[in-house]
């Protein structure tokens, strides 16, 4: 008996199958036939939902992005938490700089999925920057920061951190460790923050941080 599923359910089923296959075989190593076989559908059904394998990849990345940004916005919205702590928790929730969420990003760092990695990097920059900028504005109102360019400052920081501290950057532990205090120091200068006030942010990158 033929099982008829709702379009949204079938679409998610295709994405789940592609997600698993891309993780196992890479984007280039996965064919549409692989996806058809795993889901158990006809080619016409696949093309009803997606125009191509690239279209599936874009939909997967959008799904990753939605999950990541939802987690970031939820943490950032807790106004009762001090600004610096909110920033730390928000970044950690995104897995930028070594936090949680490995189950979402696990296979994107594989060499065979470089295109997926590049696309989601761009989404993280465009999505996370305004969330962080809003918290910087809160910090400005509280007298913690002093900058006329909160968005631009965070854009620079996110781009740098998302490149240098990314799992696929290829730096040694020693090279990464040397960059952490330099980054925190420069963020303080960018934001017009009191020297040492962002030391707790060291733990976003796996370092030891505390108040001076």
C-alpha positions as CSV (number, residue, x, y, z in Angstrom):
1,X,0.0,0.0,0.0
2,X,1.4,3.4,-1.0
3,X,2.0,5.7,1.9
4,X,1.1,9.3,1.3
5,X,2.8,11.9,3.5
6,X,2.3,15.6,4.0
7,X,4.7,17.7,1.9
8,X,6.4,19.2,4.9
9,X,7.0,15.7,6.4
10,X,8.3,14.3,3.1
11,X,10.6,17.4,2.7
12,X,12.1,16.9,6.2
13,X,12.5,13.2,5.5
14,X,14.6,14.0,2.4
15,X,16.7,16.6,4.3
16,X,17.3,14.1,7.1
17,X,18.5,11.5,4.6
18,X,20.7,14.0,2.8
19,X,22.1,15.2,6.1
20,X,23.1,11.7,7.0
21,X,24.5,10.8,3.6
22,X,26.5,14.1,3.3
23,X,28.0,13.3,6.7
24,X,29.0,9.8,5.6
25,X,30.1,10.4,2.0
26,X,30.5,14.1,1.6
27,X,28.4,16.3,-0.6
28,X,30.3,15.4,-3.8
29,X,30.3,11.7,-3.0
30,X,26.5,11.6,-2.5
31,X,24.3,11.2,-5.5
32,X,20.6,11.9,-5.9
33,X,20.2,8.2,-6.4
34,X,21.7,7.6,-2.9
35,X,19.1,10.0,-1.5
36,X,16.2,8.4,-3.4
37,X,17.2,4.9,-2.3
38,X,17.6,6.0,1.4
39,X,14.2,7.7,1.5
40,X,12.4,5.2,-0.8
41,X,10.8,7.7,-3.1
42,X,10.6,8.3,-6.9
43,X,12.8,10.9,-8.6
44,X,9.7,13.0,-9.4
45,X,8.9,13.2,-5.7
46,X,12.4,14.5,-4.9
47,X,12.3,17.1,-7.7
48,X,8.9,18.2,-6.5
49,X,10.6,19.4,-3.3
50,X,14.1,20.3,-4.5
51,X,15.4,21.3,-7.9
52,X,18.8,19.8,-7.4
53,X,21.3,18.4,-5.0
54,X,22.6,21.9,-4.5
55,X,19.1,23.0,-3.6
56,X,19.0,20.3,-0.9
57,X,22.3,21.5,0.5
58,X,21.1,25.1,0.7
59,X,18.0,23.9,2.5
60,X,20.1,21.9,5.0
61,X,22.3,24.9,5.7
62,X,19.2,27.1,6.2
63,X,17.9,24.5,8.7
64,X,21.2,24.5,10.5
65,X,21.2,28.3,10.5
66,X,17.7,28.5,11.9
67,X,18.6,26.2,14.8
68,X,21.8,28.0,15.6
69,X,20.2,31.5,15.5
70,X,17.2,30.4,17.5
71,X,19.6,29.1,20.3
72,X,21.6,32.4,20.1
73,X,18.5,34.6,20.3
74,X,17.1,32.6,23.2
75,X,20.2,33.1,25.3
76,X,20.7,36.7,24.2
77,X,17.1,37.5,25.3
78,X,17.8,36.8,29.0
79,X,18.1,40.4,30.0
80,X,18.5,39.5,33.7
81,X,21.9,38.1,33.0
82,X,24.9,40.5,32.9
83,X,25.8,41.6,29.4
84,X,29.3,40.0,29.3
85,X,27.9,36.7,30.5
86,X,25.1,36.9,28.0
87,X,27.6,37.4,25.2
88,X,29.6,34.4,26.3
89,X,26.6,32.2,26.6
90,X,25.3,33.3,23.2
91,X,28.6,32.6,21.4
92,X,29.0,29.2,23.2
93,X,25.4,28.2,22.2
94,X,26.5,28.7,18.6
95,X,29.6,26.5,18.7
96,X,31.6,29.5,17.6
97,X,34.9,29.1,19.4
98,X,34.5,25.6,20.6
99,X,31.2,25.6,22.4
100,X,28.3,23.2,22.2
101,X,26.3,22.2,19.2
102,X,28.8,19.7,17.8
103,X,26.0,17.4,16.7
104,X,24.8,20.1,14.3
105,X,28.2,21.0,12.8
106,X,30.0,17.7,13.0
107,X,30.3,16.8,9.3
108,X,30.5,20.3,7.9
109,X,34.1,20.6,8.9
110,X,35.1,17.6,6.8
111,X,37.2,18.5,3.7
112,X,34.7,17.0,1.3
113,X,32.1,19.4,2.6
114,X,34.0,22.6,2.1
115,X,31.3,24.3,0.1
116,X,28.7,23.6,2.8
117,X,31.2,24.9,5.4
118,X,31.8,28.1,3.5
119,X,28.0,28.8,3.1
120,X,27.2,28.3,6.7
121,X,30.1,30.5,7.7
122,X,28.6,33.3,5.8
123,X,25.2,32.7,7.4
124,X,26.7,32.7,10.9
125,X,28.4,36.1,10.2
126,X,25.2,37.6,8.9
127,X,23.0,36.1,11.6
128,X,25.1,36.3,14.7
129,X,26.4,39.9,14.2
130,X,23.1,41.7,14.8
131,X,22.4,39.6,17.9
132,X,25.7,40.5,19.4
133,X,25.4,44.1,18.4
134,X,22.1,44.4,20.3
135,X,23.9,43.2,23.4
136,X,26.7,45.6,22.9
137,X,24.1,48.4,22.7
138,X,22.8,47.2,26.1
139,X,26.3,47.4,27.4
140,X,26.7,50.9,26.0
141,X,23.6,52.0,27.9
142,X,25.0,50.4,31.1
143,X,28.3,52.2,30.6
144,X,30.3,49.1,30.0
145,X,31.2,49.9,26.4
146,X,31.9,53.1,24.5
147,X,31.7,52.7,20.7
148,X,29.7,54.5,18.0
149,X,30.0,51.3,15.8
150,X,28.5,48.3,17.7
151,X,27.5,46.4,14.6
152,X,30.7,46.9,12.7
153,X,32.8,46.0,15.7
154,X,30.9,42.7,16.2
155,X,31.0,42.0,12.5
156,X,34.8,42.2,12.5
157,X,35.0,40.1,15.7
158,X,32.7,37.4,14.3
159,X,34.5,37.2,11.0
160,X,37.9,36.9,12.7
161,X,36.8,34.4,15.4
162,X,34.8,32.3,12.9
163,X,37.9,32.0,10.7
164,X,40.8,31.6,13.2
165,X,39.0,29.6,15.9
166,X,37.0,27.5,13.5
167,X,37.7,23.7,13.7
168,X,38.8,23.6,10.2
169,X,41.4,26.4,10.4
170,X,44.2,24.0,10.9
171,X,46.1,25.9,13.7
172,X,47.9,24.1,16.4
173,X,46.8,24.4,20.1
174,X,49.8,26.6,20.8
175,X,48.9,28.9,17.8
176,X,45.3,29.2,19.0
177,X,46.3,29.8,22.6
178,X,48.5,32.7,21.5
179,X,45.7,34.4,19.7
180,X,43.1,34.2,22.4
181,X,44.4,37.0,24.8
182,X,45.3,39.1,21.8
183,X,41.7,38.9,20.5
184,X,40.2,39.7,23.9
185,X,42.5,42.6,24.3
186,X,41.6,44.0,20.9
187,X,37.8,43.5,21.5
188,X,38.1,45.6,24.6
189,X,39.8,48.3,22.6
190,X,37.2,48.1,19.8
191,X,34.4,48.4,22.3
192,X,36.0,51.0,24.5
193,X,35.7,48.6,27.5
194,X,37.8,48.8,30.7
195,X,41.0,46.7,30.3
196,X,40.5,43.3,31.7
197,X,36.7,43.6,31.8
198,X,36.3,40.9,29.1
199,X,38.7,38.4,30.6
200,X,35.8,36.0,31.4
201,X,35.3,35.7,27.6
202,X,38.5,33.7,27.4
203,X,36.4,30.6,28.1
204,X,34.5,31.0,24.8
205,X,37.7,29.8,23.2
206,X,38.6,27.2,25.8
207,X,40.9,29.5,27.8
208,X,40.9,30.4,31.4
209,X,39.2,33.6,32.2
210,X,38.5,35.6,35.3
211,X,38.1,39.2,36.5
212,X,41.3,41.1,37.0
